[in-house]
Amino acid sequence: MKRAPAKPIQLTAEQISNIEKAVFSAVEPLLSENFFLLDVTLEKEAGYWYLRIYVEEKSQGISLSECETISRTLDPVIDALSELQDFPYSLEVSSPGLFRPLRRSREFDFFRGKSVRVEDRPPAVKGKKTPLPNKNKAIEGILENYSSDNSSLILKNPQTQENIEIILDDTKIVCLSPVIHFPEEENPKAELDETVQAPTDSQTNLHHLHN
């Protein structure tokens, strides 16, 4: 393992996308049938590049030992990719966690039937915003369906069984939620969704350095 060079490496959005696609294509066939590849992201933080691979076990939450095994298996394969030659990065393998935004159709499909939270944030351009129902800042419910272009979600209120369409735009963040709570309900008591398990710190911090 070597430290990253003192001068940070700059990548364009297209280069980042190409690396993510190459890694995704290389990783997916290597996973056993018990695991599902949710996403691959290449992100820069404090001058260092982090290649993050998000995996989930199909019947239950993925464990730390499973993350370690997957990481050891993928390590030499990813390091040999032409897109990553002479490129320093830190590899992380983990479950997606409760607060990581969901962005792919395959993620929405995998977590269909689970509790999710949609949060509203200020738009980058004034006026470019579709408000949430009842002008809420956040809304939670069971993910029932999603549009083919990821432009909208259908959430079900577990108390009223009512379906609500959520229009997704640049101001919306969708993530898993351990509770089911609609602000407009008379009884705001949250119920823990036992099907969603938050990852431990060790899971989210498992990584290897590469040069």
C-alpha atoms as a printed R data frame, in Angstrom:
    type eleno elety resid chain resno       x       y       z
1   ATOM     1    CA   MET     A     1   0.000   0.000   0.000
2   ATOM     2    CA   LYS     A     2   1.257   3.464  -0.900
3   ATOM     3    CA   ARG     A     3   0.008   6.881  -0.059
4   ATOM     4    CA   ALA     A     4  -1.804   8.930  -2.647
5   ATOM     5    CA   PRO     A     5   0.351  11.527  -4.399
6   ATOM     6    CA   ALA     A     6   0.577  14.966  -2.839
7   ATOM     7    CA   LYS     A     7  -0.975  16.509  -5.964
8   ATOM     8    CA   PRO     A     8  -4.644  15.469  -6.176
9   ATOM     9    CA   ILE     A     9  -5.779  13.770  -9.376
10  ATOM    10    CA   GLN     A    10  -8.629  15.517 -11.142
11  ATOM    11    CA   LEU     A    11 -11.283  13.548 -13.042
12  ATOM    12    CA   THR     A    12 -14.115  14.718 -15.240
13  ATOM    13    CA   ALA     A    13 -17.687  13.542 -14.677
14  ATOM    14    CA   GLU     A    14 -17.346  11.336 -17.766
15  ATOM    15    CA   GLN     A    15 -14.147   9.720 -16.450
16  ATOM    16    CA   ILE     A    16 -15.808   9.031 -13.091
17  ATOM    17    CA   SER     A    17 -18.807   7.483 -14.825
18  ATOM    18    CA   ASN     A    18 -16.565   5.290 -17.007
19  ATOM    19    CA   ILE     A    19 -14.674   3.987 -13.975
20  ATOM    20    CA   GLU     A    20 -17.902   3.267 -12.097
21  ATOM    21    CA   LYS     A    21 -19.320   1.368 -15.085
22  ATOM    22    CA   ALA     A    22 -16.114  -0.635 -15.563
23  ATOM    23    CA   VAL     A    23 -15.983  -1.614 -11.903
24  ATOM    24    CA   PHE     A    24 -19.684  -2.501 -11.850
25  ATOM    25    CA   SER     A    25 -19.292  -4.754 -14.904
26  ATOM    26    CA   ALA     A    26 -16.247  -6.468 -13.383
27  ATOM    27    CA   VAL     A    27 -17.755  -6.930  -9.915
28  ATOM    28    CA   GLU     A    28 -21.287  -8.141 -10.620
29  ATOM    29    CA   PRO     A    29 -20.350 -11.545 -12.147
30  ATOM    30    CA   LEU     A    30 -17.988 -12.294  -9.255
31  ATOM    31    CA   LEU     A    31 -20.600 -12.071  -6.504
32  ATOM    32    CA   SER     A    32 -22.266 -15.277  -5.362
33  ATOM    33    CA   GLU     A    33 -25.996 -15.676  -5.957
34  ATOM    34    CA   ASN     A    34 -26.648 -14.780  -2.304
35  ATOM    35    CA   PHE     A    35 -25.497 -11.204  -2.834
36  ATOM    36    CA   PHE     A    36 -26.846  -8.316  -4.855
37  ATOM    37    CA   LEU     A    37 -24.716  -5.472  -6.213
38  ATOM    38    CA   LEU     A    38 -26.620  -2.257  -5.560
39  ATOM    39    CA   ASP     A    39 -24.239   0.422  -6.737
40  ATOM    40    CA   VAL     A    40 -20.652   1.505  -7.351
41  ATOM    41    CA   THR     A    41 -19.545   5.075  -6.737
42  ATOM    42    CA   LEU     A    42 -16.248   6.916  -7.085
43  ATOM    43    CA   GLU     A    43 -16.187   9.938  -4.817
44  ATOM    44    CA   LYS     A    44 -13.557  12.474  -3.835
45  ATOM    45    CA   GLU     A    45 -13.290  13.506  -0.203
46  ATOM    46    CA   ALA     A    46 -10.597  15.749   1.287
47  ATOM    47    CA   GLY     A    47  -8.401  15.256  -1.780
48  ATOM    48    CA   TYR     A    48  -8.628  11.435  -1.782
49  ATOM    49    CA   TRP     A    49 -10.639   9.161  -4.059
50  ATOM    50    CA   TYR     A    50 -12.913   6.494  -2.574
51  ATOM    51    CA   LEU     A    51 -14.246   3.633  -4.668
52  ATOM    52    CA   ARG     A    52 -17.335   2.423  -2.836
53  ATOM    53    CA   ILE     A    53 -19.075  -0.846  -3.630
54  ATOM    54    CA   TYR     A    54 -22.514  -1.299  -2.068
55  ATOM    55    CA   VAL     A    55 -23.645  -4.891  -1.662
56  ATOM    56    CA   GLU     A    56 -26.584  -6.453   0.155
57  ATOM    57    CA   GLU     A    57 -27.395 -10.022   1.113
58  ATOM    58    CA   LYS     A    58 -30.653 -11.060  -0.539
59  ATOM    59    CA   SER     A    59 -32.341 -12.609   2.507
60  ATOM    60    CA   GLN     A    60 -30.842 -10.638   5.389
61  ATOM    61    CA   GLY     A    61 -28.398  -7.848   6.192
62  ATOM    62    CA   ILE     A    62 -24.811  -8.372   5.077
63  ATOM    63    CA   SER     A    63 -22.257  -9.008   7.838
64  ATOM    64    CA   LEU     A    64 -18.802  -7.547   8.421
65  ATOM    65    CA   SER     A    65 -17.110 -10.882   7.690
66  ATOM    66    CA   GLU     A    66 -18.999 -11.126   4.396
67  ATOM    67    CA   CYS     A    67 -17.865  -7.602   3.458
68  ATOM    68    CA   GLU     A    68 -14.281  -8.619   4.212
69  ATOM    69    CA   THR     A    69 -14.552 -11.777   2.101
70  ATOM    70    CA   ILE     A    70 -16.053  -9.872  -0.824
71  ATOM    71    CA   SER     A    71 -13.393  -7.180  -0.544
72  ATOM    72    CA   ARG     A    72 -10.565  -9.728  -0.666
73  ATOM    73    CA   THR     A    73 -12.156 -11.397  -3.698
74  ATOM    74    CA   LEU     A    74 -12.685  -8.173  -5.620
75  ATOM    75    CA   ASP     A    75  -9.430  -6.467  -4.657
76  ATOM    76    CA   PRO     A    76  -7.077  -7.971  -7.293
77  ATOM    77    CA   VAL     A    77  -9.713  -7.906 -10.041
78  ATOM    78    CA   ILE     A    78 -10.503  -4.206  -9.572
79  ATOM    79    CA   ASP     A    79  -6.843  -3.293  -9.184
80  ATOM    80    CA   ALA     A    80  -6.106  -4.880 -12.579
81  ATOM    81    CA   LEU     A    81  -8.680  -2.796 -14.470
82  ATOM    82    CA   SER     A    82  -7.107  -0.559 -17.102
83  ATOM    83    CA   GLU     A    83  -9.303   2.353 -15.956
84  ATOM    84    CA   LEU     A    84  -7.604   2.294 -12.546
85  ATOM    85    CA   GLN     A    85  -3.980   1.900 -13.577
86  ATOM    86    CA   ASP     A    86  -1.723   4.415 -11.819
87  ATOM    87    CA   PHE     A    87  -4.754   5.786 -10.040
88  ATOM    88    CA   PRO     A    88  -4.643   5.917  -6.212
89  ATOM    89    CA   TYR     A    89  -7.916   5.092  -4.499
90  ATOM    90    CA   SER     A    90  -9.340   3.577  -1.338
91  ATOM    91    CA   LEU     A    91 -11.673   0.618  -1.801
92  ATOM    92    CA   GLU     A    92 -14.684   0.296   0.505
93  ATOM    93    CA   VAL     A    93 -17.181  -2.576   0.528
94  ATOM    94    CA   SER     A    94 -20.310  -2.182   2.636
95  ATOM    95    CA   SER     A    95 -24.067  -2.381   2.835
96  ATOM    96    CA   PRO     A    96 -25.810   0.817   1.686
97  ATOM    97    CA   GLY     A    97 -26.820   1.860   5.206
98  ATOM    98    CA   LEU     A    98 -29.939   3.727   6.222
99  ATOM    99    CA   PHE     A    99 -28.910   7.230   5.193
100 ATOM   100    CA   ARG     A   100 -27.197   6.703   1.852
101 ATOM   101    CA   PRO     A   101 -29.321   8.096  -1.005
102 ATOM   102    CA   LEU     A   102 -30.785   5.512  -3.390
103 ATOM   103    CA   ARG     A   103 -30.207   6.471  -7.027
104 ATOM   104    CA   ARG     A   104 -30.499   3.427  -9.311
105 ATOM   105    CA   SER     A   105 -33.556   1.553 -10.567
106 ATOM   106    CA   ARG     A   106 -32.002  -1.688  -9.304
107 ATOM   107    CA   GLU     A   107 -31.870  -0.180  -5.798
108 ATOM   108    CA   PHE     A   108 -35.529   0.833  -5.906
109 ATOM   109    CA   ASP     A   109 -36.390  -2.636  -7.174
110 ATOM   110    CA   PHE     A   110 -34.351  -4.412  -4.482
111 ATOM   111    CA   PHE     A   111 -35.879  -2.358  -1.661
112 ATOM   112    CA   ARG     A   112 -39.435  -2.489  -2.969
113 ATOM   113    CA   GLY     A   113 -41.711  -3.211  -0.008
114 ATOM   114    CA   LYS     A   114 -39.288  -1.587   2.466
115 ATOM   115    CA   SER     A   115 -39.738   1.662   4.350
116 ATOM   116    CA   VAL     A   116 -38.071   4.662   2.701
117 ATOM   117    CA   ARG     A   117 -37.775   8.347   3.478
118 ATOM   118    CA   VAL     A   118 -37.942  11.123   0.877
119 ATOM   119    CA   GLU     A   119 -36.425  14.424   1.982
120 ATOM   120    CA   ASP     A   120 -36.732  17.826   0.361
121 ATOM   121    CA   ARG     A   121 -33.769  20.178   0.088
122 ATOM   122    CA   PRO     A   122 -33.386  23.704  -1.323
123 ATOM   123    CA   PRO     A   123 -33.179  23.743  -5.144
124 ATOM   124    CA   ALA     A   124 -29.976  24.747  -6.918
125 ATOM   125    CA   VAL     A   125 -32.052  27.026  -9.163
126 ATOM   126    CA   LYS     A   126 -34.802  29.106  -7.604
127 ATOM   127    CA   GLY     A   127 -38.245  27.877  -8.568
128 ATOM   128    CA   LYS     A   128 -37.022  24.515  -9.954
129 ATOM   129    CA   LYS     A   129 -38.796  22.397  -7.396
130 ATOM   130    CA   THR     A   130 -41.756  20.030  -7.051
131 ATOM   131    CA   PRO     A   131 -42.995  20.150  -3.416
132 ATOM   132    CA   LEU     A   132 -43.783  17.040  -1.435
133 ATOM   133    CA   PRO     A   133 -47.454  16.291  -0.600
134 ATOM   134    CA   ASN     A   134 -48.897  18.690   2.003
135 ATOM   135    CA   LYS     A   135 -45.674  20.744   1.708
136 ATOM   136    CA   ASN     A   136 -43.827  18.382   4.051
137 ATOM   137    CA   LYS     A   137 -40.031  18.604   4.315
138 ATOM   138    CA   ALA     A   138 -39.856  14.801   4.491
139 ATOM   139    CA   ILE     A   139 -42.227  11.905   4.045
140 ATOM   140    CA   GLU     A   140 -41.898   8.209   4.825
141 ATOM   141    CA   GLY     A   141 -43.742   5.164   3.606
142 ATOM   142    CA   ILE     A   142 -43.499   1.755   1.990
143 ATOM   143    CA   LEU     A   143 -41.875   1.791  -1.443
144 ATOM   144    CA   GLU     A   144 -44.550   0.307  -3.703
145 ATOM   145    CA   ASN     A   145 -43.308   1.193  -7.178
146 ATOM   146    CA   TYR     A   146 -41.175   3.549  -9.257
147 ATOM   147    CA   SER     A   147 -41.240   4.904 -12.788
148 ATOM   148    CA   SER     A   148 -38.950   3.420 -15.427
149 ATOM   149    CA   ASP     A   149 -37.006   6.673 -15.703
150 ATOM   150    CA   ASN     A   150 -36.756   7.131 -11.900
151 ATOM   151    CA   SER     A   151 -38.747  10.361 -12.119
152 ATOM   152    CA   SER     A   152 -41.321   9.322  -9.509
153 ATOM   153    CA   LEU     A   153 -42.043   6.881  -6.688
154 ATOM   154    CA   ILE     A   154 -45.234   5.436  -5.261
155 ATOM   155    CA   LEU     A   155 -45.222   5.264  -1.462
156 ATOM   156    CA   LYS     A   156 -47.894   3.613   0.659
157 ATOM   157    CA   ASN     A   157 -48.996   5.042   3.986
158 ATOM   158    CA   PRO     A   158 -48.938   1.895   6.182
159 ATOM   159    CA   GLN     A   159 -51.619   3.290   8.498
160 ATOM   160    CA   THR     A   160 -54.180   4.374   5.878
161 ATOM   161    CA   GLN     A   161 -52.989   2.107   3.011
162 ATOM   162    CA   GLU     A   162 -53.181   5.200   0.794
163 ATOM   163    CA   ASN     A   163 -50.757   5.400  -2.135
164 ATOM   164    CA   ILE     A   164 -48.946   8.687  -2.706
165 ATOM   165    CA   GLU     A   165 -46.996   9.618  -5.827
166 ATOM   166    CA   ILE     A   166 -43.727  11.429  -5.164
167 ATOM   167    CA   ILE     A   167 -42.206  13.381  -8.059
168 ATOM   168    CA   LEU     A   168 -38.426  13.129  -7.905
169 ATOM   169    CA   ASP     A   169 -36.190  15.989  -8.998
170 ATOM   170    CA   ASP     A   170 -32.800  17.408  -8.032
171 ATOM   171    CA   THR     A   171 -34.187  18.565  -4.674
172 ATOM   172    CA   LYS     A   172 -35.299  15.092  -3.482
173 ATOM   173    CA   ILE     A   173 -33.201  12.571  -1.557
174 ATOM   174    CA   VAL     A   174 -34.491   9.000  -1.160
175 ATOM   175    CA   CYS     A   175 -32.994   6.735   1.502
176 ATOM   176    CA   LEU     A   176 -33.962   3.754   3.627
177 ATOM   177    CA   SER     A   177 -35.839   4.453   6.821
178 ATOM   178    CA   PRO     A   178 -36.050   2.334  10.012
179 ATOM   179    CA   VAL     A   179 -39.375   3.925  10.989
180 ATOM   180    CA   ILE     A   180 -42.756   4.501   9.399
181 ATOM   181    CA   HIS     A   181 -44.149   7.928  10.225
182 ATOM   182    CA   PHE     A   182 -46.437  10.278   8.351
183 ATOM   183    CA   PRO     A   183 -46.553  13.806   9.857
184 ATOM   184    CA   GLU     A   184 -50.243  14.280   9.083
185 ATOM   185    CA   GLU     A   185 -51.365  11.239  11.096
186 ATOM   186    CA   GLU     A   186 -53.040  11.846  14.456
187 ATOM   187    CA   ASN     A   187 -50.884   9.207  16.104
188 ATOM   188    CA   PRO     A   188 -47.260  10.104  15.288
189 ATOM   189    CA   LYS     A   189 -45.749   7.204  17.235
190 ATOM   190    CA   ALA     A   190 -43.055   5.606  15.083
191 ATOM   191    CA   GLU     A   191 -42.924   1.869  14.606
192 ATOM   192    CA   LEU     A   192 -39.556   0.205  14.111
193 ATOM   193    CA   ASP     A   193 -39.234  -1.671  10.836
194 ATOM   194    CA   GLU     A   194 -37.289  -4.768  11.842
195 ATOM   195    CA   THR     A   195 -36.566  -5.648   8.217
196 ATOM   196    CA   VAL     A   196 -34.096  -2.769   7.937
197 ATOM   197    CA   GLN     A   197 -30.820  -3.125   9.804
198 ATOM   198    CA   ALA     A   198 -28.374  -0.260  10.230
199 ATOM   199    CA   PRO     A   199 -24.767  -1.225   9.433
200 ATOM   200    CA   THR     A   200 -22.121  -1.099  12.120
201 ATOM   201    CA   ASP     A   201 -19.335   1.464  11.963
202 ATOM   202    CA   SER     A   202 -16.904  -1.292  10.994
203 ATOM   203    CA   GLN     A   203 -19.011  -2.166   7.975
204 ATOM   204    CA   THR     A   204 -19.105   1.325   6.590
205 ATOM   205    CA   ASN     A   205 -15.404   1.937   7.255
206 ATOM   206    CA   LEU     A   206 -13.996  -1.286   5.784
207 ATOM   207    CA   HIS     A   207 -11.522  -0.230   3.096
208 ATOM   208    CA   HIS     A   208  -8.192  -0.909   1.410
209 ATOM   209    CA   LEU     A   209  -5.767   1.608  -0.053
210 ATOM   210    CA   HIS     A   210  -4.520   1.247  -3.624
211 ATOM   211    CA   ASN     A   211  -2.006   2.972  -5.778
